[in-house]
Amino acid sequence: MAGGAPAMGAANAVRIVVAGDAKTGKSCLIVTAAAENFPSNVPPVLPPTRLPVDLYPERVPVTIIDTSSSPEYKGKLAEELTRADAIVLTYACDRPETLERLSSYWLPELRRLEVKVPVIVVGCMLDKRGDQQPISLEQVMSPIMQQFREIETCIECSAVNNIQIPEVFYYAQKAVLHPTAPLFDQEQQVLKPRCVRALKRIFILCDHDRDGALSDAELNDFQVKCFNAPLQPSEIVGVKRVVQEKLREGVDDRGLTLTGFLFLHALFIEKGRLETTWTVLRKFGYNNEIRLRDDQLPSPIKKHPDQSVELSADAVEFLKKIFFTYDVDCDGSLRPAELEDLFSTAPENPWNEAPYVDAAEKTALGGLSLDGFLSLWALMTLLDPIRSVETLIYIGYGGDPSTSIRVTRRRYIDRKKQQTEKSVYQCFVFGPKESGKSALLNSFIGRPFPEEYVPTTGDRYAVNVVDQPTGQKKTLVLREIPEERVKELLSRKHALAACDVAVFIHDSSREPSWEKATEMLVDVASQGEATGDEVPCLIVAAKDDLEPYLTEIQDSTRVSQDMGIEAPIPLSTKLGDFSNIFHRIVRAAEHPHLSIPETSAGKSRKHLHRVINRSLTVISVGAAVAVIGVAAYRVYAARRNSSS
């Protein structure tokens, strides 16, 4: 396998900032690199310097920024450092104190500024050091490089004798175009996990016959795709021999195995040929973070706030197939190890983090059923559709990425048509503290009733499939809104636009809980009336196993009747009595024109509109009658005149 020029995804220009103590050779280094001879007179700080484009094989423009270490230029220096693609830190080979300043000042300063770019440490004025310091560069720099992993490489040079001057900026450019850090753990001397995952995906894509090895023909196709040049038969034999000598399992009778493929790339990187691995990654659409580039993904989704995103039927069918492919033991669920294997070609398992990690129902062994698996995909597509599509591609979705998702119809149109075409509904769960919100979410995903109260501080989701009496399956997403977050949520104009149905839970044994839940219901209803994002609402009287407060039934029934919504639904999660609550939530979402609460202010506005409309109708009819009367009189007058 050969190297090559940077493919799409590499930087198209490189900005290198040179910094260091005064009189360490910064300006002379830059001038000598650009002019290829030592300058006789150098200004204190050079203007930005462009190196010839053809100086290095990659032909990527390089701009070098000189800096001053004087205190009065500290602000300008910090600005330049934060704009750099790579930084060259200089010290004088004949002044050990300038080398010590790298670890005592310059490198900590870069960390303080949160500059996270490759650093090249350069010893200038090599000609002045002489032979009085026989210690090798490796011995000197090893402790510093152990402490500061951002150092990509170290080099010594002499501008006077033009020794290793072009190499300084070649290494800096190379560190930007082909960085080591994303690919290789230098301390452990192994490929980094994300690099392994990307290379595994590439291997699978190139293994056309899916036999677990790259045949000679598949190796050749890979070479042509990445480097635009075929491998000769003798070269293929040579590649496999190198692998087999070091790693017997790297080659079998079918060809180069995944283990061998990964070994080859580790070997390239160890030998400093990072451009080979980067060329491969970029040919397959990866960026410097080893994620798919934006041009490999659908464009940002254009939708109104009251629209949501769902997986297409094709994507769902693909996911069903992939589920059964990775269900190795055929037990109808994906155990944690099987799920990790499924996501082993993605940068990470996206469900190992909030809000997905505890959002779906799991089996006794911690696995996901097909419904649980598809539910988490539905949740990810609802919350982060582009990441959902990206992950689909990583795990092998071969269709047009833009066809893997669809944007739903606007909710206000659904209300007009009195029906919805959605298959995924989002329900906001409101209620005061200790009213039973978390218990409702837990019960939805099969978790036992918690004996101790644990407050929810941030948004929490629970998602599951709800089987309909018609045999259809709908996915329901419950989003718990903590009491202290309600005001913040409703401060956003279209906060309710994404909500298909809202549930208001109160502890039926405590009057203050009911009062707070009612307050939330009125606030949500008012917001919906003001913005047009009206939402079907349900009242839930939780903790039905406890004695209700004295007037609970009368109070909750009166409010539901006054606001024109369904009567309160009693339930006890402790006793497992759910009153068919999840089917009722789905039914409310399926009828977006019903169960919409009206506040007294909203009723007054509607009444006023009706009065105005009636008045306008009377005025219109009166005007029409008057016009007809005038016209009739004119006809009568005309006839009278003609007869006389």
Disulfide bonds with the S-S distance in Angstrom:
none
